[in-house]
């Protein structure tokens, strides 16, 4: 009886192995296609595994050598136990291959095979990967490191080598309407060494997006403040120089993030906006170097006062590559605290305007910012240093990709650039305090930016610092950066 079952079993195995087109694993073009392939393959896999068990259960118990060569297979009877065993082994191999393909497709649903680097909703290209994902998990990141040599007016400063940042972007697309996005940053290659704090791990942003329509979408969580260029797009491939512009460190304190909620969208296809309500700054952190240390950063931030921030950007069709825009932040920073024995609102304002134009190999940027701090006299007396009642900063830069002029078909990038900055964190001292001319700076910077591939950049630059009073060390910088 066992021998008589073999022709039926062989016919069944052959139909399973060769009748279905699913083995031709066509690359899916959409997420729906991928799901259909997975479902079809899973169904076939289940059927094959069931038939395999049935075939093994009905296979002859007589031990027989499995034919290996073509001649041996031709010589063996079609219904022999040896041929049946060979076909069972073939079925096992094909089942294993199919199982692996199903797992690959399942993985591709979470992590796309090819990354598409395109900025979305004001975020950096690597941070925007989750927006293009079909569903599930999205992983990206960036890193940068540099060597800095102090030259001229070095004083007691020293040269440094620093793995400045290593960042992971983790996002998850729950549905087409709801997603989560985050940035986790490791600074300076460490989280501390003994009593000396050398670095830290920080959540740079972590927010939920709720998409309603093109005009108005909601965001809640630890959000990046939509001010300037660097706050939102701070990946190293997308700004000149190893160090971020000083204006966007001391006047606009990048990276600036707060816990908040708000809206973003497009009023017209060319006019976009972002607006948040966030926890306010803490004036106890104000210093003569600016407002950077007053940020809450989502770490048990004081929220007795709120801040309000909004941004507009316009990309006109009649000048391709041009973006003009501005942003504003207002809010009390007193946080229900006393300053020099008195309660103070410390009403804080910060405004900025920016323009950017990218045309073929040319890249131009300009930004200006002005701030005002109320009750600066009380804050100065309380904090023990002069807090500027007014501050300002601006910069302009230009770069040009020269490689297409030398190698017309190249995909690489090489741009010399120049940047000029002017800033003063104590542009106006409060009544009863003297201005601090050591905070009035000019910076002249020149450098080169080289991208062998779009994901990697190598940088070299020199910065000349000039203070209205007192020495400032110049620096020469070499560095690298990448995104993925």
Secondary structure, DSSP 8 states (H G I E B T S, - for coil): -HHHHHHHHHHHHHHHHHS-GGGS----SSHHHHHHHHHHHHHHHHHHHHHHHHHHHHS--S------SHHHHHHS-TT-HHHHHHHHHHHHHHHHHHHHHHHHHHHHHHS-SS------TT--TGGGHHHH-SSEEEEEEEEEEEEEEEESS-TT---EEEEEEEEEEEEEE-SSSEEEEEEEEEETT-S-BTTB----EEEEEEEEEE---SS-EEEEEEEE---TTTTT---GGGSSSSS--TIIIIIS-SS-EEEEEEEEEEEETTEEEEEEEEE---GGG-BTTBSGGG--TTSS---SSEEEEEEEEE--TTSTTEEEEEEEEEEE--TT-EETTEE---EEEEEEEEEEEEETTEEEEEEEEEEEETTHHHHHHHHTS--EEEEEEEEEEEEEE-HHHH-TT---EEEEEEEEEEEEEEEEE-TTS---GGGEEEEEEEEEEEEEETTEEEEEEEEEEEESSS---EEEEEEEEEE-
